[in-house]
Amino acid sequence: MAREYPWRRRAGWWLQNRRYLAFQLRELGGVVSAIYGLIFLNLLRTLRAGESAYTAFVDMMRTPPILYVNLVLFALLVWHAVTWFMLIGKSQPIQFTERPLPWRAVFGVNVLLWIGVSGAVVYLIFGGF
């Protein structure tokens, strides 16, 4: 006999399991990366608006409440990136030989590329061309 209504989980069911919680936090990190993108686009907009608008924006970003929010957002963003790199080797196996590369090797290569690109961006911003 079929059920007359679909079975429903109670709200917050994923909080009971660490793996589901980690997955949800990784997905939240994706939303956070979009928020960071909007913040930095706004930074560029204020830079174009003039020095006073840029200075006001930077001063607002330096206030303690905003710094704490940014710290939490940055932690979620790093969690998103690291867990995404861990997932890539499992969900999209890279195969050069008969067997695909282990996910840890793919993770290591991704982290090294991340560090290299981040270093290049810092070099370009602070000491480059």
N, C-alpha and C positions, 0 to 999 in steps of 0.2 A: 504494500500500500504506500503510495507516494504521500509526502508531507503536503499539507495544505498551504504552508507558508515556509519560506526559506529560513534555514538556521542562521542566526546572527550572533556574532561575537559581541561581548560587552566592550564598552569604550575603554581604551587603554590596555587592551589585551597584550599588545606588543611590549609593554613595559615589564612583563614578567620574565622575558627571555632576553639574555644579554645579546645574542646574535641579532634578534629582531630590533632591539634598541639601537645597536651599532648601525644596522642598516638604515633605520629611520634617521639617525643623526647624520649619516653620510648623505642621504637625500636632502636633509635640511641644509647641509653644507653646500649643495648645488644651488639652493635658493640664496644662500649667503653670498656665493660668488657673484650672482647677479646683482645683489645689493651693493657689493663692493664695486662692481663695474659702474653702477649708477652713481655712486659716491665720487669715483674718480672722473667720470664724465662731467659731473657737476663741478669738480675742481678745475677741469679744463675750461668749462664755461665761465667760471668766475675769473680765471686767469685772463681770458679774452676780454672780460668786462672791465678790467683795469686793476691797478695795484691795490687800491683800497678795498675792492670787492674780494680780491684774492686774500689779502691780509685778514679781512674779517672772517672769511671762511676758514683759514688756517687757525686763527685764534679760537674760533668756535670748536674746531676739531681737537684742540689741545685742552679743552676743559675736562676735568676728571670724570664726569659721568660719560662723556663721549669716548674718552680713552678706555674706560672699563668696558663699554659696549663693543668698541673696536677690538679689544683683547679677546672677548668671548667670540665675536664674529671671526676673528683671525684663527682662533683655535678650531672652530668648526670648519673653516676653510682648509686648514692644514689636514684635519681629519678626513675631509672629503677627498683631498688630493692623494693622500697616502693610501687610503682604502681603495680608491679608484685604481691606483697603480697596482695594488695587490690583486684587484679583480681582473685587470686586463689580461694577465698571464693565464688566468683560468677560463675566462669567457671567450677570449680570442687568441688561442694558442698560436705561437709563432713557430713555424716548422721550416728549418733549413736542411735537416737530415730526415731519416726515417721516423724519428720520434720528435715531438715538439719540445721546445725548450722548457725547462722547469719554470713554474710561475715565479719562484724566488729570483731566478736569473733575470727574467723580464722585469720584475719589480726593481731590481738593482740597476738595470740599464735605464729604466724610466726615471729613477731618483737621480742618477748621475746626469741625465739629460736635463732634468728640472734644475739641478744645481748649476749646470753650465749655462742654461738660458737665463736663469736669474742673475748669475754673475755677469753675463753680457749686458743685461738690462741695467744693472747697477753701474757697470763701467760706462755705458753710454750716457747715463744720467749724471753721474758724478765726476767722471774723469775722461770721458771719451772725446770723440771728435768735436 
